[in-house]
Amino acid sequence: MADSTSQATREMMMVTDPISRIIPRMAIPTIIAFLINSIYSLADTYFVASLGTNATAAVSVNTALDQIIMMCGSMLAIGANSYVARLLGARRKDRANRVLSTAFFLAMGLGVLMLILGTVFMTPMVRLLGATPTCEQYSIDYATYVLLAAPFMTANFVMNQCLRAEGSAMMSMVGMGFGGILNCFLDPIFIFGLHLGVAGASMATAISKLVSFGILIFPYLTRRSLLRLSFRCIHLEREILGEIVTVGMPSMLRSGLAVVAGILLNNLAGGISDSVLAGIGVTTKVMMFPFSVVLGFGSGFQPVAGFNWGAQRYDRVEESYFFATKMAIAGAAVMGLVLGVFAPQVISLFAETDPEMQAIGALAIRLQCLSLPVQAWVAVVNMFCAGLGYAKYAFVLATSRQGTCFLPILYPLTWLFQANGIASVQAVADLLSIFLAIPIILRMLKVVRECRRTRESAQAVSPG
């Protein structure tokens, strides 16, 4: 009875609460969790920075490894989120349970595969990721323990997304947030207290991910969530796999392109100097803060749009998009202004004695801050397409930032401007992506309005 009451309450919240209230309610816990995630990612870099520029460069190289693990889980997680939200909106809870369980155990399997392959091919892997001879051993030290946590990291993505899809954003925040806070405390203990250096940072990260896994799986094991996680619910049927893969593929390709872009960027930056490599790597970690807010807000918006689409509340689907657009652009503008002004002070926290690293990092941060409002709006459009199940459009947008708009300009900008070109390529790519997003959102709004008119016409002629 309690479970039925809880589900009915959440369903009512999704289709009746004001959009201006429900999206922030869904988004704020996710934003907080993502911010904490960013903090502990940056904490590794901050504490390792005291070991020297080479160690900082090694952590920057291993950002690509994190993205590879994310790629393994994001396809299943994002696809499951969209499908589960639509199924719950259509009151098909049993099938939603099957989607969750199938995605969860597949994600664990992919994580195990990543662990095995990464361990066997460790040295070639870190070299491919962009490690220079002077930071190669540091990169190996860091990658070793992160790989051990890979199965739990991929499963965490699925549980996070499915908890949000059922309206339990607070549970998701606790799981992600506690692990992140724990990592911040473990870093100095392992790096300095136990004298483990870069390997200590990696151990702290691995332990934190394992703790997050335990917290996230707890509501499923104790039946405190709407959905059920069980071996018996695994269904490798064509429709479930098709829905998950079709919607999740853009996210996987986005992560895959981020890996490719990161590897190419690392190799080009490392070819100039370890200082440039470290500066670009730190910039990536710093920009995770505003991007975490954008991504967290979009993750709160997406299930609201998807749930109401499944419930045929097309008026609320359209309303949710316009509210999300205004909030994302305004928030990104404020964040970009503040971070851009204080960019030199921020980068100096990681490069007190390296002027080259300070200069390239501050430039890269400021340029990305200028393009942040565009990036935020494109992310909203992307989430809108994914939430409604329009995988083709989501694919185009998801692959633009570090794919179609990034890769063609990477080498020309580097050739023309060297380190400054490397610092500017992401900002330029973000600005170019707006030319893809405009025609897509016009088409999506047309579809939503046509569905709304059709439903209103059917209601007008139906008896009663």
Backbone hydrogen bonds, N-H to C=O, Kabsch-Sander energy under -0.5 kcal/mol:
donor,donor_aa,acceptor,acceptor_aa,energy
5,T,1,M,-2.5
6,S,2,A,-2.6
7,Q,3,D,-2.5
8,A,4,S,-2.6
9,T,5,T,-2.3
10,R,6,S,-2.2
11,E,7,Q,-2.6
12,M,8,A,-2.4
13,M,9,T,-2.2
14,M,10,R,-2.1
15,V,11,E,-1.5
16,T,12,M,-1.7
17,D,12,M,-0.6
17,D,13,M,-1.1
21,R,18,P,-1.7
22,I,18,P,-2.7
23,I,19,I,-2.0
25,R,21,R,-1.8
26,M,22,I,-2.4
27,A,23,I,-2.9
28,I,24,P,-3.1
30,T,26,M,-0.7
31,I,27,A,-3.2
32,I,28,I,-2.7
33,A,29,P,-2.3
34,F,30,T,-2.7
35,L,31,I,-2.8
36,I,32,I,-2.5
37,N,33,A,-2.3
38,S,34,F,-2.4
39,I,35,L,-2.5
40,Y,36,I,-2.4
41,S,37,N,-1.7
42,L,38,S,-2.6
43,A,39,I,-2.4
44,D,40,Y,-1.5
45,T,41,S,-1.1
46,Y,42,L,-2.7
47,F,43,A,-2.7
48,V,44,D,-2.4
49,A,45,T,-1.8
50,S,46,Y,-0.5
50,S,47,F,-0.8
51,L,48,V,-2.5
52,G,49,A,-1.5
56,T,52,G,-1.9
57,A,53,T,-2.6
58,A,54,N,-1.7
59,V,55,A,-1.8
60,S,56,T,-2.0
61,V,57,A,-2.2
62,N,58,A,-1.8
63,T,60,S,-1.1
64,A,61,V,-1.4
66,D,62,N,-1.9
67,Q,63,T,-1.9
68,I,64,A,-1.8
69,I,65,L,-2.2
70,M,66,D,-2.4
71,M,67,Q,-2.3
72,C,68,I,-1.7
73,G,69,I,-1.4
74,S,70,M,-3.2
75,M,71,M,-1.0
77,A,73,G,-2.5
78,I,74,S,-3.0
79,G,75,M,-1.8
80,A,76,L,-2.2
81,N,77,A,-2.4
82,S,78,I,-2.2
83,Y,79,G,-2.1
84,V,80,A,-3.1
85,A,81,N,-2.4
86,R,82,S,-1.9
87,L,83,Y,-2.4
88,L,84,V,-2.8
89,G,85,A,-2.0
90,A,86,R,-1.5
91,R,88,L,-1.4
92,R,87,L,-2.8
96,A,92,R,-1.6
97,N,93,K,-2.1
98,R,94,D,-1.5
99,V,95,R,-2.1
100,L,96,A,-2.4
101,S,97,N,-2.4
102,T,98,R,-2.3
103,A,99,V,-2.4
104,F,100,L,-2.6
105,F,101,S,-2.1
106,L,102,T,-1.7
107,A,103,A,-2.1
108,M,104,F,-2.0
109,G,105,F,-1.9
110,L,106,L,-2.2
111,G,107,A,-2.2
112,V,108,M,-2.1
113,L,109,G,-2.1
114,M,110,L,-2.3
115,L,111,G,-2.2
116,I,112,V,-2.3
117,L,113,L,-2.5
118,G,114,M,-2.5
119,T,115,L,-2.0
120,V,116,I,-2.2
121,F,117,L,-2.2
122,M,119,T,-0.9
125,M,121,F,-2.1
126,V,122,M,-2.3
127,R,123,T,-1.8
128,L,124,P,-2.3
129,L,125,M,-2.2
130,G,127,R,-1.0
131,A,126,V,-2.4
135,C,132,T,-1.4
136,E,132,T,-0.9
139,S,135,C,-2.1
140,I,136,E,-2.1
141,D,137,Q,-2.5
142,Y,138,Y,-2.1
143,A,139,S,-2.5
144,T,140,I,-1.9
145,Y,141,D,-0.7
146,V,142,Y,-1.1
147,L,143,A,-2.2
148,L,144,T,-0.9
149,A,145,Y,-1.0
149,A,146,V,-0.6
150,A,147,L,-1.3
152,F,149,A,-0.6
153,M,149,A,-2.3
154,T,150,A,-2.4
155,A,151,P,-1.6
156,N,152,F,-2.1
157,F,153,M,-1.5
158,V,154,T,-1.2
159,M,155,A,-2.3
160,N,156,N,-2.8
161,Q,157,F,-2.3
162,C,158,V,-2.4
163,L,159,M,-2.2
164,R,160,N,-1.8
165,A,161,Q,-2.0
166,E,162,C,-1.3
167,G,164,R,-1.7
168,S,163,L,-2.8
169,A,167,G,-0.6
172,S,168,S,-1.6
173,M,169,A,-2.3
174,V,170,M,-2.3
175,G,171,M,-2.1
176,M,172,S,-2.3
177,G,173,M,-3.3
178,F,174,V,-2.4
179,G,175,G,-1.1
180,G,176,M,-1.7
181,I,177,G,-2.5
182,L,178,F,-2.5
183,N,179,G,-1.9
184,C,180,G,-1.5
185,F,181,I,-1.3
186,L,182,L,-2.3
187,D,183,N,-2.3
189,I,185,F,-0.9
190,F,186,L,-3.0
191,I,187,D,-3.1
192,F,188,P,-1.9
193,G,188,P,-2.0
194,L,189,I,-2.1
196,L,190,F,-2.0
197,G,191,I,-1.5
199,A,196,L,-1.0
200,G,196,L,-0.6
200,G,197,G,-0.7
201,A,197,G,-1.2
202,S,198,V,-1.8
203,M,199,A,-2.4
204,A,200,G,-2.4
205,T,201,A,-1.9
206,A,202,S,-2.4
207,I,203,M,-2.6
208,S,204,A,-2.0
209,K,205,T,-2.2
210,L,206,A,-1.9
211,V,207,I,-2.2
212,S,208,S,-2.3
213,F,209,K,-2.0
214,G,210,L,-1.9
215,I,211,V,-2.0
216,L,212,S,-2.7
217,I,213,F,-2.2
218,F,214,G,-0.8
221,L,217,I,-2.3
222,T,218,F,-2.3
223,R,220,Y,-0.7
224,R,219,P,-2.6
225,S,219,P,-1.1
230,S,228,R,-0.5
233,C,230,S,-1.0
234,I,231,F,-1.6
237,E,235,H,-1.5
241,L,237,E,-2.4
242,G,238,R,-2.5
243,E,239,E,-2.5
244,I,240,I,-2.5
245,V,241,L,-2.8
246,T,242,G,-2.6
247,V,243,E,-1.9
248,G,244,I,-2.5
249,M,245,V,-2.4
252,M,248,G,-2.2
253,L,249,M,-3.0
254,R,250,P,-2.4
255,S,251,S,-2.5
256,G,252,M,-3.0
257,L,253,L,-3.1
258,A,254,R,-2.1
259,V,255,S,-2.1
260,V,256,G,-2.4
261,A,257,L,-3.4
262,G,258,A,-2.6
263,I,259,V,-2.7
264,L,260,V,-2.6
265,L,261,A,-2.7
266,N,262,G,-2.8
267,N,263,I,-2.5
268,L,264,L,-2.4
269,A,265,L,-2.9
270,G,266,N,-3.2
271,G,267,N,-1.3
272,I,268,L,-0.6
272,I,269,A,-1.3
273,S,269,A,-2.3
277,L,273,S,-2.0
278,A,274,D,-2.8
279,G,275,S,-2.5
280,I,276,V,-2.5
281,G,277,L,-2.0
282,V,278,A,-2.6
283,T,279,G,-2.1
284,T,280,I,-2.0
285,K,281,G,-1.8
286,V,282,V,-2.9
287,M,283,T,-2.9
288,M,284,T,-0.5
288,M,285,K,-0.6
289,F,286,V,-1.8
291,F,287,M,-1.9
292,S,288,M,-2.3
293,V,289,F,-1.6
294,V,290,P,-2.2
295,L,291,F,-3.3
296,G,292,S,-2.8
297,F,293,V,-2.5
298,G,294,V,-2.5
299,S,295,L,-2.4
300,G,296,G,-1.3
301,F,297,F,-1.9
302,Q,298,G,-2.8
304,V,300,G,-0.6
305,A,301,F,-2.3
306,G,302,Q,-2.8
307,F,303,P,-2.8
308,N,304,V,-2.1
309,W,305,A,-1.8
310,G,306,G,-2.3
311,A,307,F,-1.9
312,Q,309,W,-1.1
313,R,308,N,-3.2
314,Y,312,Q,-1.1
316,R,313,R,-0.6
317,V,313,R,-1.5
318,E,314,Y,-2.1
319,E,315,D,-2.1
320,S,316,R,-2.4
321,Y,317,V,-1.5
322,F,318,E,-1.9
323,F,319,E,-2.2
324,A,320,S,-2.4
325,T,321,Y,-2.5
326,K,322,F,-2.0
327,M,323,F,-2.3
328,A,324,A,-2.5
329,I,325,T,-2.3
330,A,326,K,-2.1
331,G,327,M,-2.5
332,A,328,A,-2.4
333,A,329,I,-2.1
334,V,330,A,-1.9
335,M,331,G,-2.4
336,G,332,A,-2.8
337,L,333,A,-2.0
338,V,334,V,-2.2
339,L,335,M,-2.6
340,G,336,G,-2.2
341,V,337,L,-1.9
342,F,338,V,-1.7
343,A,340,G,-1.0
346,V,342,F,-2.2
347,I,343,A,-2.5
348,S,344,P,-1.6
349,L,345,Q,-0.7
349,L,346,V,-1.1
350,F,347,I,-1.4
351,A,347,I,-0.6
354,D,351,A,-1.0
358,Q,354,D,-2.1
359,A,355,P,-2.6
360,I,356,E,-2.2
361,G,357,M,-2.1
362,A,358,Q,-2.4
363,L,359,A,-2.0
364,A,360,I,-2.1
365,I,361,G,-2.3
366,R,362,A,-2.2
367,L,363,L,-2.3
368,Q,364,A,-2.0
369,C,365,I,-1.9
370,L,366,R,-1.6
371,S,367,L,-1.1
372,L,369,C,-0.7
375,Q,371,S,-2.2
376,A,372,L,-2.5
377,W,373,P,-2.1
378,V,374,V,-2.5
379,A,375,Q,-1.9
380,V,376,A,-1.7
381,V,377,W,-2.3
382,N,378,V,-2.4
383,M,379,A,-2.5
384,F,380,V,-2.4
385,C,381,V,-2.3
386,A,382,N,-2.4
387,G,383,M,-2.9
388,L,384,F,-1.6
389,G,386,A,-1.1
390,Y,385,C,-2.6
391,A,389,G,-1.5
394,A,390,Y,-2.0
395,F,391,A,-2.7
396,V,392,K,-1.8
397,L,393,Y,-2.0
398,A,394,A,-2.9
399,T,395,F,-1.8
400,S,397,L,-1.2
401,R,397,L,-0.8
403,G,400,S,-0.7
404,T,399,T,-1.9
405,C,400,S,-1.9
406,F,403,G,-0.7
407,L,403,G,-2.2
409,I,406,F,-1.0
410,L,406,F,-1.1
410,L,407,L,-0.5
411,Y,407,L,-0.7
413,L,409,I,-2.2
414,T,410,L,-2.0
415,W,411,Y,-2.8
416,L,412,P,-2.3
417,F,413,L,-2.8
418,Q,414,T,-2.2
420,N,417,F,-1.4
422,I,418,Q,-1.9
423,A,419,A,-2.1
424,S,420,N,-1.2
425,V,421,G,-1.2
428,V,424,S,-2.1
429,A,425,V,-2.2
430,D,426,Q,-2.2
431,L,427,A,-1.8
432,L,428,V,-2.0
433,S,429,A,-1.5
434,I,431,L,-1.1
435,F,432,L,-1.5
436,L,433,S,-1.2
437,A,433,S,-1.7
438,I,434,I,-1.9
440,I,436,L,-1.0
441,I,437,A,-2.5
442,L,438,I,-1.9
443,R,439,P,-1.7
444,M,440,I,-2.4
445,L,441,I,-2.5
446,K,442,L,-1.5
447,V,443,R,-2.0
448,V,444,M,-2.4
449,R,445,L,-2.3
450,E,446,K,-2.0
451,C,447,V,-2.3
452,R,448,V,-2.1
453,R,449,R,-2.3
454,T,450,E,-2.2
455,R,451,C,-2.2
456,E,452,R,-2.5
457,S,453,R,-2.2
458,A,454,T,-2.1
459,Q,455,R,-2.4
460,A,456,E,-1.7
461,V,457,S,-1.3
462,S,458,A,-1.0
